Amino acid sequence: MMIERSEERDQALKAALPHVPALGWTRAALSAGLADLGRDPLEQDWLFPRGPVEAIEAWCDLADREMAEAAAAEDLESLRIPARIRRLVLIRLEQAAPAREAVRRALAQQSLPWNLASAARTVGRTADAIWVAAGDSSNDISWYTRRATLAAVYGATLAFWLQDESPDAEETEAFLDRRLAGLARFQRRKRKA
C-alpha cells in the first residue's frame, strides 16, 4: 500500500510534533499544529482521513525520506553493506532523537491490536527504505528475507533506544552491533548448511 505524500502533509506533521508529547498522536495535536501554521484545524480531515494512525504512518514515511536524504549526503558507497545498514539505522535514530517522546507515543498507538496492520506497514516501509538507501537491488526471495530480518533488528534497536540514557546513545550502538553480529553469524551458519 503506497502512502500519500505532499508538502501540506509534511508541514502539518512537523507542526504537530511539538504538541505530541503533551497531547499524544491525537486529533487535538494535529489541530494544534495546523493552527500554528495559520491553517484551518479541520484540514486534518482531508490530510489524514484515517486520523492519527495515518498521521503516524505519514510521519514515519517522512522520517524514512529524511534518512535517505541524509545518507545521500554521506559517502556510504565506500562502506560494505553491513556497515551501510548500521549507519542508516543510526542516522534514523539520530534524526528521531529530538522527537523521542513522539516516537514513544507513536509506538504505543501502533501497539494497540486494531493498529497492528499499520505498525507492520510502517516497519516494513522503514526496513525497505534502509535497504534501498544501502543500495540493495535484489529481486528474488532475498528481497523479502532481508527486509524481514532488518525489521526485527530495527524494531528491537528502536525499543532499546527508547530506554537508553547513555551519552550519544552509545549503549544503543553497542546493542545494534550485537544484533547485526548475531545476524551475520546466522547467515554464515545458513550458508554452511
N, C-alpha and C positions, 0 to 999 in steps of 0.2 A: 504494500500500500504506500503510494507516494504521499509525501507531506507537502501541503501548500506552502509556498514561500512568497513573501512580499516584504517590501520595505516597511509598510504600515504595521505588519505583524511584528517585525523585528523591533521597531521603535516602541510599540506597545509593551513588548516583553521587557525591554531594557528599562522602561519607565516603571513597570510594575515591580521589578526586582527589589528596590529598597523597601517596598511595602510588605513583601512576602514574609520576612522574619516575624512581623507582628500579626499579620492577618492570615498567613498561610497562602497556599495556592487556592484562592477563592475568587469569586466574582467581585468581592469588595476590593481585593488587591488590584485586580485588573481595572476596575473602575477608578481607583485612586491614581493608578499610573496614567490612564487616559486623561484624567482631569489635570494631572501635572503637565501633560502635553498641550493642554488647552483644547482637548477634543471631547466630544460627547461620550460619556461613560457607556452609553448604550451601544457604541461601536463594537464592543466586545462580542455582541450577539452575532455579528457577521464576520468578525475577525476570527473568533473561536467558537463556532456553532456548537461544538460538543462541550463547551465550558472549560473549566480549569484543567481538566485532564488533557484536552487538546492543546492548551497553552503550555503545559509541561512538555509535551511531545515536541511542540514547536521550539521551545527554549532549548531542549537537548539537541535538536537539529541545528539551531543557531550556534550552539557551543561546538558541535562537530565541524561546522563550516569554519568557525574561527580557529579551531585547532589546525585544520588543513591549511589555512592561510598562514598561520604561524610556522608550521612545518615547512611550507614552501619557501619561507624566508631563511630557513636554516639549510645547511648543506648536509642533508641526510643521505644523499646518494653515496657518500664515501663510507657509510656505515653498512655493516651486514644487516640482514633482515631482522634478526632478534634484537639488535641494538636499536634499529629504527622503531620497532614496536615499543620497546622500553621507553624511548624518548617521546614517542607520540602519546603514550599513556600519561607520562609525566607532564607533558605540555597541557593535556586535557585537565589534569588535576591542578596544575599551577594556575590555569585560567579560571578554574572554578573556585579557587581559594577565597576571593573576596565575597563570594556568594555561598559560602559553606552552609549557612542556615537554610538558604533556599534549596540547596541540594538535599539537605536532610528532610526538609518538608516535602520535596518532590518524591523522594523515595518512600516516605510514609504514605503519601497519597497513592502512589503506584502499587504499594504492597497490599492495598485493600483487594479482597477477592474479585470484585467487579471491575477492577482496573488492571488485572494481571495481563490481559492481552495488550494493553497499552504499554505496560512495562516491558513485555517481550519485544514489541516493535521498537521501543526506544533503545534497549540494549543491543538489539540486532543491528539497528542503524549505526550506532556508535562503533560496534565491532567492525562493521563494513567500512565505515569512514576511516578508521585507523588502518585497516589493511589496504584500502585504496591509496591513502596518503603514504603508506610504506612502499607502494609500487607493485602490489600484488596483481598479477594478471591471470591467475588460474581460472579455468573454466570447466573443471571437472569436479569430482566429488570432494576434492581437497578444498574447493571454494567454501563448501558448507562446513567441513570439519575445522578449518582454520577459524572461521567466524564463531563457531560454537565454542571452541576451546578458548578463544580470546574473550568472548563474552563472559565466560566463567571466571577467567583470570581478572578481567577488568571489574566485574561485579564484586569479587572478593576484595580487590585492592581498594575500590571505592568505599566499601564498608569499613575497611581498616583505616583508611584516610580520615573518615569522619570522626574517628576516635583518637587520632594521632595528635598529640600535643607537643611533639618533638620539634626542635628548631628546623625550619626549612623542610619539614616532613621527611626527615632522614629515616625514621622508622618505617614510613610507608615505602620509601625507595628500597630499603632492605627487604621488606615484605614482598614487594613486586619482584625483586631479584630472585627471591626464594621460589616464588610461583613460576617464574619463567625457567629457572634451573630445573625445577621438577618436571615441567612440561618438556624440556629438552631431553631429560633422562627417559621419560615415557616414549618420546619419539624414537630415540635410539633403540630402546628395547623392542619397539614395534617393528622397526626396520630389520632387526636381527631375527625376529620371529618370522 
